[in-house]
Amino acid sequence: MPSDLSELISYLAAHAPAFAHRLAQAGLSAADIRSEDDLSRIPVLRKDDLIDLQAQQPPFGGLLTVEVGALKRVYQSPGPIYEPEADRPDYWRWASALRAAGFHPGDVVLNAFGYHLTPAGAMFEEGLRAVGCTVLPGGVGNQEQQVRAMHALGVTGYVGLPSYLKALLDKADALGLALKVEKAFVTAEPLPPSLRQELQRRGVHTVRQGYGTAECGNLGYECEAENGWHIPEDVIVQVCDINTGQPLPPGEVGEVVVTVLHREYALVRFGTGDLSAIATEPCTCGRTSPRLVGWLGRVGDAVKVRGMFLHPRQLRDLMARFPEVSRWQAVITREAHKDYLTLDVVAPAAAADLEERLAAAAREVLKFRLTVRRVEALPPDAPPIRDTRTWE
């Protein structure tokens, strides 16, 4: 890692053509960015900008400073967006978050994040290994197989969605198997107080939440006070006005904007699309780092379902394959701490197998399992996604 921000910016400008172009478009040179305050002069790079950059200059949009063959892994997230992982331990920097949650050498941990194309599974495995844990790479699905393995191996820790941990505990109860999971680090979906309390009541005494993105890795984590997310020291996190991109004072709600301090990929002033605010008052745990107060919504139209983003653009691309559907709307509901996705369609003249074909295409294109439901009509102003969930 560079010794200071100015060195990093100079390096990225010299080795990442798209970043040098961003600076030039803003009337800046690398020498103009000498401190964190100077970063606000660089316009925010949004997810849609990243998608466009990568489409114009595949595969990494001119932001990669090393050869693709020098990377450890490459991932693909919805968009599509390709995310590089440089060949270094714990590239996504989750070790500090996991230690704060009580993970330590000797723990055997089920990693229930996906390993296929998306980065979450591998990024948390890297963090767990950096802490010294043994990893059971469960991924998503096969709950009975996972529960039997957790029972046989004496799994003590869990990393994944909080709702999926509840599902595993339910499956263990149904199978009559006792689990020894005593600590969990959860992320990628909200953790309502009622779910945290249920998990604790069922023996998972430590349930800590973290915040990050596929592009940026660890951006915040809970301590024992469970009062916001401590911002790691190895990343710059700003909360910015959604219109101007300028940093806001502590306590004001804005977009989380991130600068990752890595030489291999020029992710500078990246707008996550998530809303939060920064708290600077001292934490009772003794850590002095500022904290994000939690997830307070989204800037754009994308919605997170079962830990993955669903964007209206993805739905429009899917529905373009089905001209017999005149109107449609995706509806998200939540029951017993589990998300359900239903696609309402108006298609009076469609063939009888429409629901089956649409559901199969959604699994292929969106990577989501959903229920297709024919309806007689939808309001003219119906949004592409209707989210009815509450987080209580």
Secondary structure, 3 states (H helix, E strand, C coil): CCCCHHHHHHHHHHHCHHHHHHHHHCCCCHHHCCCHHHHCCCCCEEHHHHHHHHHHCCCCCCCECCCHHHCCEEEEECCCEEEEECCCCCCCCCHHHHHHCCCCCCCEEEECCCCCCCCHHHHHHHHHHHHCCEEEECCCCCHHHHHHHHHHHCCCEEEECHHHHHHHHHHHHHHCCCCCCCEEEECCCCCCHHHHHHHHHCCCCEEEEEEEECCCEEEEECCCCCCCEECCCCEEEEEECCCCCCECCCCCCEEEEEEECCCCECCCCEEEEEEECEECCCCCCCCCCCEECCCCCECCCCEEECCEEECHHHHHHHHCCCCCCCEEEEEEEEECCEEEEEEEEECCCCCCCHHHHHHHHHHHHCCCCCEEEECCCCCCCCCCEEECCCCC
